[in-house]
């Protein structure tokens, strides 16, 4: 799936970094990647081109917001038989209109493999000799990038913007009063079903869903609901199944399709989340964009059609009825 890298290069100067939309009765809520506009029982989620790593915004990637928004919509549709979601409409390539939900104060992270490069990854902890991770006992003798004995739910706290999420166990969350045991267990069971279904669909596309995180909320009726995004390259790690075995036998990192490429570039530059991040070169931004687009096209089975119109004018036009 070839892509015109000159188009991506040109788009580097026109990425959607910030939005400042307004309307009567609308509350703006900023996030690391998404700008939220709340109005009554509805919310407009604008997925920007900002990219974060180690819980820090480090720059922008061309067309990233369009890819994430449309891929999340694809996955919401594919997974609606497994769990309800909050999506109502996509009025713009970068925007989802969703139902307002009460967000659970936990990120539900499912891991199928012993991998990762960040200081908090399960592989980093295992390589340090730790054999308990988020309340789970890990056996001896596992190798990097191998499947875990079974997929593990390794929750984290939900940190405020600018802070870091904290690895935690089910028992600690309940002990702190962050969530009840019943609500946690029901959400965990829902996420386990999503991870299983997502793994199966990814496999049908020749990809391995390595790990992912889910955001869960409660809708107006008090029912569990999947929110934010699902199985996108930002929230998930994907490997190519065709080259996985050979990479493992050679001791190499599996070929991936996700933002791990950006994390690895940052680590090579000596950055792991502390201090000011290095500036992303355009060649890194364009390669990251190419990988996001490739993931979208492989997973959805359709070509990505970028919208190159100036984004701020387009957003104001397409969201006029929401802000009216």
N, C-alpha and C positions, 0 to 999 in steps of 0.2 A: 504494500500500500504506500506508493510514493507520495510525497508531499512537497509542494513548492516552498522551499525554505526561504526564498526571497519574500514571499508573502508574509511569512512569520517574522522575518527581519523587519519589514516595513511596519508590521503591527506592533512591534516593540515600542514605538513612539506613540501609540494610540491605545494603550491598554486601559482598562477600567480599574483605576486604583481606588478612588473614593466616590461616594455619592452624597448629595445633600439635597434630597427631595423633601418637600413639605406639603402639608394640606391641613385643612381644618379637622381637629380631633385626631390627628395622627401623631403617634409617639415614635421617635427614631431610637433604635437600639443597635449600637455598633458591635461587631464581633471581629474575630481575627480575619475571617475571609468573607463573611456575609454581613450586609447591612440590612437590618430588619425595620420594617415600618408597620406598626401595629395600629389597627383601626377597628374598634369594637371587637367582634369575635373573628375577625379576619386579620391576616398578616401578609404583607408583601415581602418576600425574601429576595433581595438582590444579591446574586452570587457574583462577586467582583473577581478580578484577575489576580488578587493578592495571593501570595503563596507563603505558607508558614512552615517552619520546621523547629523542633525543640520548643514549641509553644511560642515562637517569636515570628512576627511577620518580617520576611527578608527581601521582599520585592514583588514583582509581578511577572506573570507568564502569559504570553499572547493567547487569547481565546480560551483561557482556562475556565473562566466563569461560565461561558456558553457550554463548554464540554461538560462540566460538573452538573450544571442545572439540568441539561437534557438527559444526561446519563442517569441521574437520580430519578427523573421522571420515568425513564425506561424501566429501571429496577422496581420502582413503586408499583408500576403496572404488572410486572412479572411476579411480584411477591404478594399481590393483594389477596391471593387465596390462602396465604400463610398468616398474614397479619394486616389489620387495617392501617392506613397511613393518613397523613393530614393534607395531602395534595388536592387542590380544587382545579387549578388552571395554570397554564403557562402563557401569559400575555406578551412575553418578550423572551428572546433567547437567553437572557440572563436572569429572568424573574420567575418565581413560583408564587402563586396566591394559595395560601394554606389556611386551614382551620386553626384557630388559636387553641393551644393545649398547655397544660401545666407540666413543665419539664421536670422529670425525675433528676435528683442531684447526683447522678451516677452516669459515667460512661461505661457501657457494657462492651468490653473488648474481648473478642473471641480469637484464640490462637490455635492453629492447627500444626504449626511447625516450630522447631527450636531455632529461631533466627532473630535478626535485628542488629543494627549498628549503633543505636543511640545508647547513652549511659543507663537508661532505664529499661532497655529491652530484655526479654527473657534470656536470649543467648548471652548477653553481657553479664547478667547475674549468674548464669550457670557457669560461664568461663571463670568467674571469680571464685567458684567453689560453693556458691549458694545452692541449696537443694530444696528450699521452700520459696515459692513465688506466689504472692497474693493468696496465701492460705493453701496452696497445692504442694504436695510432696513430689519431687522429681526424682526418678531413678538414676542410678549411676550409669555411666557408659554411653550416654547419648552423644551424638556428633552434631556439629553445626549444620543447620539446614535440614536435619532429619525430621520426619513426622513425630510429633509428640505421641505418647501412648494412646491418648484420646484428646479431642479438642478441649481446651480449657477456657473457662470464663475468668478473665483477670481484670476486674473492675478498677477504675480510677475515680478519684474525685473530680468534680467539674470546677476548675479554677477560674477566677475572674480574669478578664482580659489583662495580659501582661504578666500573669503569674503562671506557675507550672502545675499541671495535674499531678496528683499524688497516687502512686500505686497503693492499693489497699485490698483487704480481704472482705468477704461477705460478713464475717463475724465482727470485724472492726466497724464497718458501716452501720450495722445494726446496733452495736454497743454505743456508738456515738449518737444514735438517734437520727441519723441522716435518712433512714428508710426503714420501714417495718420488714420483718422477716417474710411475711406473706406477700407483700408487694414486690420485694426483691426476687423472691422465688418465682412468682408469676412472670415477671419481666425476664428473668433468666431463662425460663422455659420457652418463652416466645422467641428470644434471641437465638436459642439453640436450634429451634425449627428454621429460623431465617438462615442461619449459618449452613445448615445441612442443605437447604434448598438452593442457596447461593453457590455452594460448593458443586452441586450437581449441574447447575446451569453453566457455571464457568468451565467445568470439565467438558461439557458438550461443545464448548467453543475452543477447546485445546488449551485452556488456562487452569492454573491451580490457584484457588483462593486461599492464600496463605494465612492471613489474619485480617480482621476488620473490627471496626467499632460501630456500635449502634447507639443512637439517641432515642430514648423512649419517653413519651409523655402520657398524660391522662386527658382525654377529651371531655367535652361538656357533660357527657353522661357518666364520666368516671371510668371509661374503658381504656385499656392500654392501646397505644397508638404509636407507630413508627414515625419519627419526625426528622427534620433537618436534611439528611442525605442517607443514602444506603448503597453500599458496594461500589462507591466511586473510587477513582485513583487517589483521592485525598484521604479517604477513610479506610482504604483497603490496600493490601499488598498482593500483587499477582505475579506468578511465574509462568513461563512457557513450559507446558508439560513435555513437549517433544525433546527438549534439551536438558530437562531437570536431572535425569539419571546420569548423563555423562558429566554434567557439572559437579554432581555430588562425588562421583568416582575420581574426578580430577582435583577435588578439593577447591573448586572455584565457586564463586557466587553464582547462583542461578540467574539466567537472563530474566529481567523483570520488566513490568509495565506499571509504574507507579511513581510517586514522588520520592522514592528511596534514592533515585538518581541524584536529586538535588541534595538530599541529606549527605550522601557519600561525597559529593563535591565539597560541601561545607566542612565535613570532617577532614578531608584532605587539605583544606585550607587552614586547619587548626581551630575550627569553630564548632562548639557543641552546646550553644545556648547561653553562654555567659558573655556579657559585654555587647558591643556593637557588632552586628554581623558584617561580613565582607559583602561588597556590592556584587550582585550576580552579573557576569558578563553576558552580552547578548547571545553569544553562542550557546551558553548554558540555558538561557531562557528559551531559546528556539528549540533546542534538543528536548527540553522538558515538555514544551508544547507539542512537539511531534509525538512524544510518548503518550501524552494525554489523549491526543486525537486517535492514535493507533489503538489504544485501549477501547475507546468509544466505538470505533469501527468494527473491531473484532467482536466485541460483546454484543452490539446491537445488530450487526449484520448489514448496516447501511452506512453510506458515506456521510462524513461530517460536512455540513454546509455552513461555513462561517458567515456571520453578518458583519460586514466591514464598515457599516454606517457609523458616524460619530455617535458614541454610545449615550452621552448625556441627553442630547436632543431626542434620540430614539426612546430612551427611558421615559422622559417627560410625556412624550406623545402616547406611548403604549400604556402608561399608568395613569393617564388623565382621569379616567372614570373612577379608579380606586381613590385618588386624592381629591376628587370633586366634593 
